[in-house]
Amino acid sequence: MTSASDSTSTPENATERFSPLHQAHLDAGASFTDFAGWQMPVRYSSDLAEHHAVRTAAGLFDLSHMAEIMVEGPDAAAYLDYALAGKISAVTLGQAKYSLLLNESGGIIDDLVVYRLGDTSFLVVANAGNRFPAASALAERATRFDVTVTDESDQYALIAVQGPVSRAILESTPGLDNFSAALDQLGYYRATTALFAGQPILVARTGYTGEDGFEIYIQTDAALALWNALASAGAEHGLVPAGLASRDTLRLEAGMPLYGHELSTTIFPAQAGLGRVVNLAKETDFIGRAASEEGPSGTARVLVGLVGTGKRAGRADYELFSSADATQAEGVITSGALSPTLGHPIMMAYVAPALAQLGTELFVDVRGTRIPVTVTKLPFYKRSL
C-alpha cells in the first residue's frame, strides 16, 4: 500500500455507497463497479490508456473508499506496538509505515499504513473491505491502554496523484500555494500537513502504483474542489483520471500484494514475502507474536512471481502444475494480467517451496491448455529513480 492495498468483501447488510466525488466521475464518463459496497470508477476511457498515463505522466485516483482510523492518547505508540506487527513507537513525526494487523494465529486481518501525526496521535489507513474488521480488532486491543480509537472514515476523502510528473502537478495546483518548499522536504513514505483553499489536508508521498506520487487526505465537503483543481492543473502535464482497473495492473507490475488475493487471515506474512514487516525484535508482546515466531509449516506454499510468453495470462484461482501432463496441482495463481508496460504475461502465485526457486518452469492451466511460465523475482517493474 502504498497506501494500503484494497479488498472486495462487503459487510453484511451494507448499503450501496458513493464517493463524495461521484458526480465528477459521472461527468467524466466513468464506468463503475461495486467495490466493498462502494460504487467506484473502474475506468474512464480505457484500462491501457490510464495505465500508460500513470507510467509516463500521471493519473488521478479517487480512493475515498479507504478507511481512516485515528489513534490518540498518552499510550498511543505503546498500544500500536501491541496491536500491530511493526514497531510503531519507532516511527518519527511525519513518517509513514507499512504494517500488518494480525490475528492470534499469525494470519493477516489487514495490511495498512500508519502515519505519525504527533507525539500521541496516529492515523491508521485500512483497506475498504476490511474497514469494519480492522476497526473492531483495533478497538478490542485498546482496552488495556490509555488511548482512543475512532473510525473517522466517513469524514475523509482520499485523492491520489501518481506518476513521474505528479510533483509538478501539485506545485501548479491553484489553492496549494507556496507548497514547493514542503515538497522539497517530503521524502518517500513521509507526510506533511498543508492547506488547500484554506482547508487542512494531509499530503503523503505514498501510493500503490510503483511510481512516485502523492495521496491527499481532505474533509469530504472540500474534496470535489480539490479534485477539480488537480484535474485542471494536471491537464497540460498529461494527467488523466484513472480507475480501479488500471490501479490493479499497476500494483501487479510493482509486485504489491492485494488483500483477498495475496493476503488473507490464513496466510502468514512470511509466506507472502512480508516476514520483514513482523518485528520480532521489539521488546513488547503483540497479537500474533507466538504464532509468528513459530511460523508456517515447512511445506506451506510461498508467494512467487511468474512470467510467461505470448498474450495469455493466468488469472486468479487458475491452477499451477509442475509439468505439462501432471495431474496434481502444485500451486494457484492469485493475480495475473498481460502487463501493459512489459508486454508479456505476469502473475503472482502461491506454490510449494520446492518449486519457488528462480528460473523454475511451471505450467498454468488456462481453460484446459497448459501454458509454460517461469518463476521470476518480484517486482516485475521498478521505476527509474
The 8 nearest C-alpha neighbors of each residue, nearest first, counted from 0:
[[1, 3, 2, 4, 207, 206, 111, 112],
 [0, 2, 206, 207, 205, 3, 4, 112],
 [1, 3, 0, 206, 205, 207, 112, 4],
 [0, 2, 4, 111, 1, 112, 110, 126],
 [3, 5, 0, 257, 126, 2, 258, 207],
 [6, 4, 126, 258, 127, 257, 128, 7],
 [7, 5, 128, 258, 259, 8, 126, 127],
 [6, 8, 35, 34, 128, 9, 5, 259],
 [7, 9, 128, 35, 6, 10, 129, 34],
 [8, 10, 35, 36, 128, 11, 7, 13],
 [11, 9, 13, 12, 8, 36, 35, 128],
 [10, 12, 13, 9, 14, 8, 36, 35],
 [11, 13, 10, 14, 9, 15, 36, 35],
 [14, 12, 11, 10, 36, 15, 9, 16],
 [15, 13, 16, 12, 36, 37, 11, 10],
 [14, 16, 36, 37, 13, 17, 38, 33],
 [17, 15, 37, 36, 38, 14, 18, 13],
 [18, 16, 38, 37, 21, 19, 15, 39],
 [17, 19, 20, 21, 63, 16, 64, 39],
 [18, 20, 21, 219, 17, 222, 223, 156],
 [21, 19, 18, 23, 22, 223, 24, 222],
 [22, 20, 18, 24, 23, 19, 17, 25],
 [21, 23, 25, 24, 20, 26, 19, 27],
 [24, 22, 26, 20, 21, 25, 27, 223],
 [23, 25, 27, 21, 22, 29, 26, 28],
 [26, 24, 22, 28, 27, 23, 29, 21],
 [25, 27, 23, 24, 28, 22, 29, 21],
 [26, 28, 24, 25, 29, 23, 43, 240],
 [29, 27, 25, 26, 43, 24, 30, 44],
 [30, 28, 43, 24, 40, 42, 27, 25],
 [29, 31, 42, 40, 41, 43, 28, 32],
 [32, 30, 40, 41, 39, 38, 29, 33],
 [31, 33, 38, 39, 41, 34, 40, 30],
 [34, 32, 38, 37, 36, 39, 35, 31],
 [33, 35, 37, 36, 7, 32, 38, 39],
 [36, 34, 9, 7, 128, 8, 37, 127],
 [35, 37, 9, 34, 15, 33, 16, 13],
 [38, 36, 16, 34, 33, 35, 17, 15],
 [37, 39, 33, 17, 32, 31, 16, 34],
 [38, 40, 31, 32, 37, 41, 34, 33],
 [41, 39, 31, 242, 42, 30, 29, 32],
 [40, 42, 242, 243, 31, 244, 30, 32],
 [43, 41, 242, 30, 40, 29, 44, 46],
 [42, 44, 29, 28, 30, 45, 241, 242],
 [45, 43, 42, 46, 48, 49, 29, 28],
 [46, 44, 48, 47, 42, 49, 43, 50],
 [45, 47, 245, 49, 48, 244, 50, 42],
 [48, 46, 50, 45, 49, 51, 339, 245],
 [49, 47, 51, 45, 50, 46, 52, 44],
 [48, 50, 52, 241, 46, 47, 51, 245],
 [51, 49, 245, 47, 53, 52, 48, 46],
 [52, 50, 54, 48, 53, 49, 55, 47],
 [51, 53, 49, 56, 55, 50, 57, 54],
 [54, 52, 57, 162, 58, 51, 50, 56],
 [53, 55, 51, 52, 162, 56, 50, 57],
 [56, 54, 52, 53, 51, 163, 57, 162],
 [57, 55, 52, 162, 164, 53, 163, 237],
 [58, 56, 162, 53, 238, 161, 52, 165],
 [57, 59, 53, 239, 238, 161, 241, 240],
 [58, 60, 240, 160, 241, 159, 239, 161],
 [61, 59, 159, 241, 158, 62, 240, 58],
 [60, 62, 158, 63, 157, 159, 59, 20],
 [63, 61, 157, 64, 158, 65, 60, 159],
 [62, 64, 156, 157, 65, 61, 18, 158],
 [63, 65, 62, 127, 66, 37, 18, 156],
 [64, 66, 127, 126, 63, 62, 125, 67],
 [65, 67, 152, 125, 130, 124, 127, 126],
 [68, 66, 152, 124, 151, 123, 150, 125],
 [67, 69, 150, 123, 149, 151, 122, 124],
 [70, 68, 122, 149, 148, 121, 123, 150],
 [69, 71, 148, 121, 147, 120, 122, 75],
 [72, 70, 120, 147, 75, 146, 119, 121],
 [71, 73, 146, 75, 119, 74, 145, 147],
 [72, 74, 119, 75, 145, 146, 71, 76],
 [75, 73, 145, 77, 72, 146, 76, 78],
 [76, 74, 78, 72, 119, 71, 77, 146],
 [75, 77, 88, 79, 78, 74, 87, 80],
 [78, 76, 80, 74, 79, 75, 88, 81],
 [77, 79, 75, 81, 76, 80, 74, 82],
 [80, 78, 82, 81, 76, 77, 83, 87],
 [81, 79, 77, 86, 78, 87, 83, 82],
 [80, 82, 285, 78, 79, 83, 284, 286],
 [81, 83, 79, 80, 285, 286, 78, 140],
 [84, 82, 100, 79, 80, 85, 81, 99],
 [83, 85, 277, 99, 278, 98, 100, 285],
 [86, 84, 278, 277, 83, 98, 87, 276],
 [87, 85, 80, 88, 89, 278, 281, 84],
 [86, 88, 89, 90, 80, 85, 79, 76],
 [89, 87, 76, 90, 86, 77, 80, 79],
 [90, 88, 87, 86, 91, 76, 85, 80],
 [91, 89, 87, 88, 94, 115, 92, 96],
 [90, 92, 94, 93, 89, 115, 88, 95],
 [91, 93, 115, 94, 117, 116, 90, 118],
 [92, 94, 190, 115, 189, 116, 191, 91],
 [93, 95, 189, 91, 92, 115, 114, 90],
 [96, 94, 114, 188, 189, 113, 112, 115],
 [95, 97, 113, 112, 98, 114, 94, 188],
 [96, 98, 112, 111, 113, 95, 0, 99],
 [99, 97, 111, 85, 112, 110, 276, 96],
 [98, 100, 110, 84, 83, 101, 109, 111],
 [99, 101, 83, 109, 108, 107, 110, 84],
 [102, 100, 107, 108, 106, 105, 287, 99],
 [101, 103, 105, 104, 106, 287, 108, 286],
 [102, 104, 287, 105, 286, 101, 290, 106],
 [105, 103, 102, 290, 106, 287, 101, 291],
 [104, 106, 287, 290, 102, 291, 103, 101],
 [107, 105, 264, 265, 267, 266, 101, 102],
 [106, 108, 264, 101, 263, 109, 100, 266],
 [109, 107, 264, 101, 100, 102, 106, 263],
 [110, 108, 100, 107, 99, 111, 129, 133],
 [109, 111, 99, 98, 3, 100, 125, 4],
 [110, 112, 3, 125, 98, 124, 97, 99],
 [111, 113, 97, 124, 3, 96, 123, 98],
 [112, 114, 123, 96, 95, 122, 124, 97],
 [115, 113, 95, 122, 121, 94, 116, 123],
 [116, 114, 121, 92, 93, 117, 94, 120],
 [115, 117, 121, 120, 93, 92, 114, 122],
 [118, 116, 120, 119, 115, 92, 121, 93],
 [117, 119, 120, 92, 116, 115, 76, 121],
 [118, 120, 72, 117, 75, 71, 73, 76],
 [119, 121, 71, 117, 116, 70, 118, 115],
 [122, 120, 115, 70, 116, 114, 69, 71],
 [121, 123, 69, 114, 113, 68, 70, 124],
 [122, 124, 113, 68, 67, 112, 69, 125],
 [125, 123, 67, 112, 66, 111, 68, 113],
 [126, 124, 111, 66, 130, 3, 65, 123],
 [125, 127, 5, 129, 65, 128, 4, 66],
 [128, 126, 65, 130, 64, 129, 66, 5],
 [129, 127, 6, 35, 8, 7, 126, 130],
 [128, 130, 126, 132, 127, 131, 133, 109],
 [131, 129, 127, 133, 66, 128, 132, 134],
 [130, 132, 134, 133, 129, 135, 128, 10],
 [133, 131, 135, 129, 134, 130, 136, 108],
 [134, 132, 136, 130, 131, 135, 129, 137],
 [133, 135, 131, 137, 136, 132, 130, 138],
 [136, 134, 138, 132, 133, 137, 131, 139],
 [137, 135, 139, 133, 138, 134, 132, 140],
 [136, 138, 134, 140, 135, 139, 133, 141],
 [137, 139, 135, 141, 140, 136, 148, 134],
 [140, 138, 136, 137, 141, 135, 142, 134],
 [139, 141, 137, 138, 142, 82, 136, 143],
 [140, 142, 138, 144, 139, 143, 137, 146],
 [143, 141, 144, 140, 139, 138, 145, 146],
 [142, 144, 141, 145, 140, 78, 146, 139],
 [145, 143, 141, 146, 142, 74, 78, 75],
 [146, 144, 74, 72, 73, 143, 147, 75],
 [145, 147, 72, 144, 71, 75, 74, 73],
 [146, 148, 71, 70, 72, 149, 145, 141],
 [149, 147, 70, 69, 138, 146, 71, 150],
 [150, 148, 69, 68, 151, 147, 70, 134],
 [149, 151, 68, 152, 67, 69, 134, 148],
 [152, 150, 154, 67, 153, 68, 149, 69],
 [153, 151, 67, 66, 154, 155, 150, 68],
 [154, 152, 151, 155, 219, 156, 150, 66],
 [153, 155, 152, 151, 218, 219, 156, 217],
 [156, 154, 218, 219, 217, 152, 153, 216],
 [155, 157, 63, 219, 217, 216, 218, 222],
 [156, 158, 63, 216, 62, 215, 61, 217],
 [157, 159, 61, 215, 62, 214, 60, 156],
 [160, 158, 214, 60, 213, 59, 215, 161],
 [161, 159, 59, 213, 212, 58, 165, 60],
 [162, 160, 212, 57, 58, 165, 53, 211],
 [161, 163, 57, 53, 210, 165, 56, 211],
 [162, 164, 56, 165, 211, 57, 55, 210],
 [165, 163, 56, 167, 166, 162, 57, 168],
 [166, 164, 168, 162, 167, 212, 163, 161],
 [167, 165, 169, 168, 164, 170, 212, 163],
 [166, 168, 170, 164, 165, 169, 171, 236],
 [169, 167, 165, 233, 171, 166, 170, 232],
 [170, 168, 172, 166, 171, 167, 165, 175],
 [169, 171, 167, 168, 172, 179, 166, 178],
 [170, 172, 168, 169, 232, 167, 173, 175],
 [173, 171, 232, 169, 175, 170, 229, 228],
 [174, 172, 175, 228, 171, 176, 232, 196],
 [173, 175, 196, 195, 176, 172, 194, 197],
 [176, 174, 195, 173, 172, 178, 194, 177],
 [175, 177, 178, 174, 173, 170, 172, 195],
 [178, 176, 179, 175, 180, 170, 181, 174],
 [177, 179, 176, 181, 180, 175, 170, 182],
 [180, 178, 182, 181, 177, 170, 183, 176],
 [179, 181, 183, 182, 178, 184, 177, 185],
 [180, 182, 183, 178, 179, 184, 185, 191],
 [181, 183, 185, 179, 184, 180, 178, 166],
 [184, 182, 180, 181, 185, 179, 186, 178],
 [183, 185, 182, 181, 186, 180, 189, 179],
 [186, 184, 182, 183, 189, 181, 190, 187],
 [185, 187, 189, 184, 188, 204, 183, 182],
 [186, 188, 204, 189, 205, 185, 211, 203],
 [189, 187, 95, 205, 204, 94, 186, 203],
 [190, 188, 94, 187, 95, 186, 204, 93],
 [191, 189, 203, 93, 202, 94, 204, 185],
 [190, 192, 202, 201, 93, 203, 193, 189],
 [191, 193, 201, 200, 202, 190, 199, 194],
 [194, 192, 200, 199, 201, 191, 195, 202],
 [195, 193, 199, 198, 197, 200, 196, 175],
 [194, 196, 174, 198, 175, 197, 199, 200],
 [197, 195, 174, 198, 194, 175, 173, 176],
 [196, 198, 195, 194, 199, 174, 193, 175],
 [197, 199, 195, 194, 196, 200, 221, 217],
 [200, 198, 194, 193, 195, 197, 217, 201],
 [201, 199, 217, 193, 216, 194, 192, 202],
 [200, 202, 192, 216, 215, 191, 193, 203],
 [203, 201, 215, 191, 190, 214, 192, 200],
 [204, 202, 190, 214, 213, 205, 189, 215],
 [205, 203, 213, 187, 188, 189, 212, 190],
 [204, 206, 1, 188, 203, 213, 2, 214],
 [207, 205, 1, 2, 208, 0, 212, 213],
 [206, 208, 1, 0, 250, 2, 209, 4],
 [209, 207, 250, 249, 210, 206, 246, 253],
 [208, 210, 253, 207, 250, 381, 382, 249],
 [211, 209, 162, 208, 212, 161, 382, 163],
 [212, 210, 162, 163, 161, 209, 165, 213],
 [213, 211, 161, 160, 165, 162, 204, 210],
 [212, 214, 204, 160, 203, 205, 159, 161],
 [213, 215, 159, 203, 158, 202, 205, 204],
 [216, 214, 202, 158, 157, 201, 159, 203],
 [217, 215, 157, 201, 200, 156, 155, 202],
 [218, 216, 200, 156, 155, 222, 219, 215],
 [217, 219, 155, 220, 221, 154, 156, 222],
 [218, 220, 155, 156, 222, 221, 154, 19],
 [219, 221, 218, 222, 223, 19, 217, 224],
 [222, 220, 219, 218, 224, 223, 225, 217],
 [221, 223, 219, 225, 224, 220, 217, 226],
 [222, 224, 226, 225, 20, 221, 227, 19],
 [223, 225, 227, 222, 226, 221, 228, 220],
 [224, 226, 228, 222, 223, 227, 229, 221],
 [227, 225, 223, 229, 228, 224, 230, 222],
 [226, 228, 230, 224, 225, 229, 231, 223],
 [227, 229, 225, 231, 230, 226, 172, 232],
 [230, 228, 232, 226, 231, 227, 172, 233],
 [231, 229, 227, 233, 228, 232, 226, 234],
 [232, 230, 228, 229, 233, 234, 227, 172],
 [231, 233, 172, 229, 230, 234, 171, 168],
 [234, 232, 238, 236, 230, 168, 231, 235],
 [233, 235, 238, 237, 236, 231, 232, 230],
 [234, 236, 233, 237, 232, 238, 231, 168],
 [237, 235, 233, 234, 238, 56, 164, 168],
 [236, 238, 234, 56, 235, 233, 239, 57],
 [239, 237, 57, 233, 234, 58, 236, 56],
 [238, 240, 58, 59, 241, 237, 57, 49],
 [241, 239, 59, 58, 60, 43, 242, 238],
 [242, 240, 49, 60, 58, 59, 239, 42],
 [243, 241, 42, 41, 40, 244, 245, 246],
 [242, 244, 41, 246, 245, 247, 40, 42],
 [243, 245, 247, 41, 246, 242, 46, 42],
 [246, 244, 50, 46, 248, 247, 243, 242],
 [245, 247, 243, 249, 244, 248, 250, 242],
 [246, 248, 244, 250, 245, 249, 251, 243],
 [249, 247, 251, 245, 250, 246, 252, 244],
 [248, 250, 208, 246, 252, 247, 251, 245],
 [251, 249, 208, 253, 255, 247, 252, 248],
 [250, 252, 254, 248, 253, 249, 255, 247],
 [253, 251, 379, 380, 249, 254, 250, 248],
 [252, 254, 250, 378, 209, 251, 380, 255],
 [255, 253, 378, 251, 252, 377, 250, 379],
 [256, 254, 250, 253, 251, 257, 0, 207],
 [257, 255, 261, 254, 258, 262, 4, 260],
 [258, 256, 4, 260, 261, 5, 259, 262],
 [257, 259, 262, 6, 260, 5, 261, 263],
 [258, 260, 262, 6, 263, 257, 261, 7],
 [259, 261, 333, 258, 257, 262, 334, 263],
 [262, 260, 256, 257, 333, 258, 259, 271],
 [263, 261, 258, 259, 260, 266, 257, 107],
 [262, 264, 107, 266, 265, 259, 258, 108],
 [263, 265, 106, 107, 108, 266, 262, 102],
 [266, 264, 106, 263, 267, 107, 105, 262],
 [265, 267, 106, 263, 264, 262, 107, 268],
 [268, 266, 106, 269, 270, 105, 295, 265],
 [267, 269, 273, 274, 271, 270, 272, 266],
 [270, 268, 274, 272, 273, 267, 271, 294],
 [269, 271, 301, 267, 268, 272, 302, 266],
 [272, 270, 302, 268, 269, 273, 301, 261],
 [271, 273, 269, 270, 274, 268, 302, 301],
 [274, 272, 268, 269, 275, 271, 276, 270],
 [273, 275, 269, 268, 276, 277, 272, 271],
 [276, 274, 273, 277, 278, 272, 269, 268],
 [277, 275, 274, 273, 85, 278, 98, 84],
 [278, 276, 84, 275, 85, 274, 279, 273],
 [279, 277, 85, 280, 281, 84, 276, 86],
 [278, 280, 281, 277, 288, 292, 282, 291],
 [279, 281, 278, 282, 283, 277, 86, 85],
 [282, 280, 279, 283, 278, 86, 284, 85],
 [281, 283, 280, 284, 279, 86, 80, 278],
 [284, 282, 281, 285, 81, 80, 77, 280],
 [283, 285, 81, 288, 282, 286, 281, 80],
 [286, 284, 81, 288, 82, 287, 283, 80],
 [285, 287, 288, 103, 82, 102, 101, 81],
 [288, 286, 103, 105, 290, 102, 101, 289],
 [287, 289, 291, 285, 290, 286, 292, 284],
 [290, 288, 292, 291, 287, 293, 105, 103],
 [289, 291, 105, 293, 104, 292, 287, 288],
 [292, 290, 294, 288, 293, 105, 289, 287],
 [293, 291, 289, 294, 290, 288, 279, 287],
 [292, 294, 290, 291, 289, 295, 296, 288],
 [293, 295, 291, 292, 290, 296, 267, 269],
 [296, 294, 299, 267, 297, 293, 270, 269],
 [297, 295, 299, 298, 294, 293, 300, 270],
 [296, 298, 299, 295, 352, 300, 294, 351],
 [297, 299, 296, 300, 352, 351, 295, 353],
 [300, 298, 296, 297, 295, 301, 351, 352],
 [299, 301, 351, 350, 349, 352, 298, 270],
 [302, 300, 270, 349, 350, 352, 271, 303],
 [301, 303, 349, 271, 348, 270, 350, 272],
 [304, 302, 348, 347, 349, 355, 301, 305],
 [303, 305, 347, 375, 374, 377, 346, 376],
 [306, 304, 374, 346, 373, 375, 345, 347],
 [307, 305, 345, 373, 372, 344, 346, 375],
 [308, 306, 372, 344, 343, 373, 345, 371],
 [307, 309, 343, 344, 310, 306, 372, 311],
 [308, 310, 311, 343, 307, 344, 312, 342],
 [309, 311, 343, 344, 337, 312, 308, 342],
 [312, 310, 309, 344, 313, 337, 308, 365],
 [313, 311, 344, 336, 337, 335, 314, 310],
 [312, 314, 335, 317, 365, 363, 332, 346],
 [315, 313, 335, 334, 317, 332, 312, 316],
 [314, 316, 333, 334, 332, 317, 335, 313],
 [315, 317, 332, 331, 333, 318, 314, 334],
 [318, 316, 332, 315, 331, 314, 313, 364],
 [319, 317, 331, 364, 363, 330, 328, 316],
 [318, 320, 363, 330, 331, 362, 328, 329],
 [321, 319, 328, 362, 329, 322, 361, 325],
 [320, 322, 361, 362, 325, 329, 319, 323],
 [323, 321, 325, 324, 320, 362, 361, 360],
 [322, 324, 369, 325, 362, 320, 321, 370],
 [323, 325, 322, 326, 320, 369, 321, 362],
 [326, 324, 322, 327, 323, 320, 321, 328],
 [325, 327, 324, 328, 320, 322, 323, 321],
 [328, 326, 325, 329, 320, 321, 319, 330],
 [327, 329, 320, 319, 330, 318, 326, 325],
 [330, 328, 320, 319, 350, 351, 327, 321],
 [329, 331, 350, 319, 349, 328, 318, 351],
 [330, 332, 318, 319, 348, 349, 316, 317],
 [331, 333, 348, 315, 316, 317, 334, 347],
 [332, 334, 315, 348, 260, 347, 261, 316],
 [335, 333, 315, 347, 346, 314, 332, 260],
 [334, 336, 346, 314, 313, 345, 312, 347],
 [337, 335, 312, 345, 338, 344, 346, 314],
 [336, 338, 344, 343, 312, 345, 339, 310],
 [337, 339, 342, 341, 340, 343, 344, 336],
 [340, 338, 342, 341, 337, 47, 50, 51],
 [341, 339, 338, 342, 51, 54, 252, 380],
 [340, 342, 338, 343, 339, 380, 337, 344],
 [343, 341, 338, 339, 340, 337, 344, 310],
 [342, 344, 337, 338, 341, 308, 310, 309],
 [345, 343, 337, 312, 307, 306, 338, 336],
 [346, 344, 306, 335, 305, 336, 338, 337],
 [347, 345, 335, 305, 334, 304, 306, 348],
 [348, 346, 304, 334, 333, 303, 332, 305],
 [349, 347, 332, 333, 302, 331, 303, 350],
 [348, 350, 302, 301, 300, 330, 331, 303],
 [351, 349, 330, 300, 301, 329, 352, 348],
 [350, 352, 300, 353, 354, 329, 330, 301],
 [353, 351, 355, 354, 300, 301, 350, 298],
 [354, 352, 351, 355, 356, 350, 298, 300],
 [355, 353, 352, 351, 356, 359, 350, 321],
 [356, 354, 352, 353, 303, 357, 350, 351],
 [357, 355, 354, 359, 358, 374, 353, 352],
 [356, 358, 374, 375, 359, 355, 376, 373],
 [357, 359, 374, 373, 375, 356, 360, 355],
 [360, 358, 374, 373, 357, 356, 354, 361],
 [361, 359, 373, 372, 358, 374, 371, 362],
 [362, 360, 321, 372, 371, 320, 373, 322],
 [363, 361, 371, 320, 370, 319, 369, 372],
 [364, 362, 319, 370, 369, 318, 365, 320],
 [363, 365, 369, 368, 367, 318, 366, 317],
 [366, 364, 368, 367, 363, 313, 369, 317],
 [367, 365, 368, 364, 369, 317, 313, 363],
 [366, 368, 365, 364, 369, 363, 370, 317],
 [367, 369, 365, 364, 366, 370, 363, 323],
 [370, 368, 364, 363, 362, 323, 365, 367],
 [369, 371, 362, 363, 368, 364, 372, 365],
 [372, 370, 362, 361, 363, 307, 369, 360],
 [373, 371, 307, 361, 306, 360, 362, 305],
 [374, 372, 360, 305, 306, 359, 358, 361],
 [373, 375, 305, 357, 358, 359, 304, 360],
 [376, 374, 304, 357, 305, 373, 358, 377],
 [375, 377, 304, 378, 357, 379, 374, 303],
 [378, 376, 379, 254, 304, 375, 303, 253],
 [377, 379, 254, 253, 380, 376, 252, 381],
 [378, 380, 252, 377, 253, 254, 381, 376],
 [381, 379, 252, 253, 378, 382, 254, 209],
 [382, 380, 253, 383, 378, 209, 379, 252],
 [381, 383, 384, 210, 380, 209, 211, 54],
 [382, 384, 381, 210, 380, 163, 211, 209],
 [383, 382, 381, 211, 210, 163, 209, 187]]
